[in-house]
Amino acid sequence: MNTEEIFSRSVLEKPESQRASRSNASLDLTRLMRLGWNENPYGMAPEVLKTIQEAARKGHLYQDFWCRDVKKAIADFYGMTPENVIMGAGSSPLIEMTGQAFINPGDEVLMCPTFAAFNDMTEVRLGRVVTVPLKENKGYDLNGLLKAVTPRTKMVVICNPNNPTGQYIPYEEIVSFMEKLPEDIVVFFDEAYIEFATAPDCRSAVPLISQMPDKPIIVSRTFSKYYGMAGVRCGYLLCSRELAAGISRIPGSWVSRDAQAGAVAALKEQKYYQSTKKQIVEGVAYLERELAALGCTVYHTQTNFIMFDPHIDCEKVREEIIERGILISIPMLCRVSVGTETENEYFIQCMKDILKNAAVA
Ligand SMILES: Cc1ncc(COP(=O)(O)O)c(C=O)c1O
């Protein structure tokens, strides 16, 4: 078999995926404390779990292909219509779908260093990723993005708050950026973590969809993080009806019956999720304080993970902490997800140990 002959150009010309999760394939993940993938340690609300269990009884029947109830629930949640909503089995397939809908070979996609799915989305369509460096404080550089616009720019990706930095862009800066950006450039806002934010000016771009009707704006959200449903797989895009109609021509991922039912139930359980958010925000404060006390440079986060510089080799920290039973990620520097109180304390104990050993070595 000559793979050079049978694979499409998009496969042959695509570089290796940059997704950090691929490098964990050989680990026994069932035995590790998972502080590497920004999962929510408190999980789903009990009512959501019950709803999913009930939905699973009908697992032998196909789900509602049109996702009518969940689209309606999401639309109501935002004061929009179901025609503004596109559903996916998590937001990752929706990112791929957006790439398919908009990117032609040679198109430029502007972004600062962010979630690697956006590289994949572009490269698999034979588009060109144009990466604008982060600012010195690791913030997303909107002015840098504006300066990088060329006639080939097709899309700008803004991850707010950003993964892996945890940094956010104040709302006023987003509005001013959008006012200056040419109208024919698609803007994709990834807001996977925005529900965890506590800064008053860390706000969703969703209102801009109706306030700037001439701009092609897409916002992605997920039930994986704040709603603790990473393994259930449910995410969605919000955009104008015109954009949604176009994107929907791309065959998408089917959202299971369990995921649809779980998502509808989750939106009703805001009290539960506000209380788990409180615990996560307390966990953030604890981890940030303790890591700083250990001499690490900590980038104050608006998410459920923290990026920090341990001032020793991050790869070594990752290897040593895996030996102690904890999974973290090193997409740029070290990144740790907030766990339960016990997990956070154990993580800090391990970091103390690792940094102390490195100091005497
Ligand atoms: C910034 C960002 N966007 C999107 C996703 C995809 O999440 P999911 O496919 O579970 O919705 C992730 C997952 O870690 C992420 O960090």
PDBQT file of the ligand as one rigid body, heavy atoms in Angstrom, charges set to zero:
ROOT
HETATM    1  C1  LIG A 401      -9.834  26.287  25.141  1.00  0.00    +0.000 C 
HETATM    2  C2  LIG A 401     -10.526  24.999  24.906  1.00  0.00    +0.000 A 
HETATM    3  N1  LIG A 401     -11.484  24.941  23.982  1.00  0.00    +0.000 NA
HETATM    4  C3  LIG A 401     -12.131  23.804  23.723  1.00  0.00    +0.000 A 
HETATM    5  C4  LIG A 401     -11.838  22.658  24.414  1.00  0.00    +0.000 A 
HETATM    6  C5  LIG A 401     -12.548  21.406  24.024  1.00  0.00    +0.000 C 
HETATM    7  O1  LIG A 401     -13.360  20.924  24.985  1.00  0.00    +0.000 OA
HETATM    8  P1  LIG A 401     -14.530  19.910  24.653  1.00  0.00    +0.000 P 
HETATM    9  O2  LIG A 401     -14.286  19.294  23.313  1.00  0.00    +0.000 OA
HETATM   10  O3  LIG A 401     -14.490  18.923  25.756  1.00  0.00    +0.000 OA
HETATM   11  O4  LIG A 401     -15.785  20.736  24.636  1.00  0.00    +0.000 OA
HETATM   12  C6  LIG A 401     -10.856  22.659  25.399  1.00  0.00    +0.000 A 
HETATM   13  C7  LIG A 401     -10.511  21.425  26.124  1.00  0.00    +0.000 C 
HETATM   14  O5  LIG A 401      -9.652  21.333  26.924  1.00  0.00    +0.000 OA
HETATM   15  C8  LIG A 401     -10.175  23.868  25.650  1.00  0.00    +0.000 A 
HETATM   16  O6  LIG A 401      -9.207  23.937  26.568  1.00  0.00    +0.000 OA
ENDROOT
TORSDOF 0
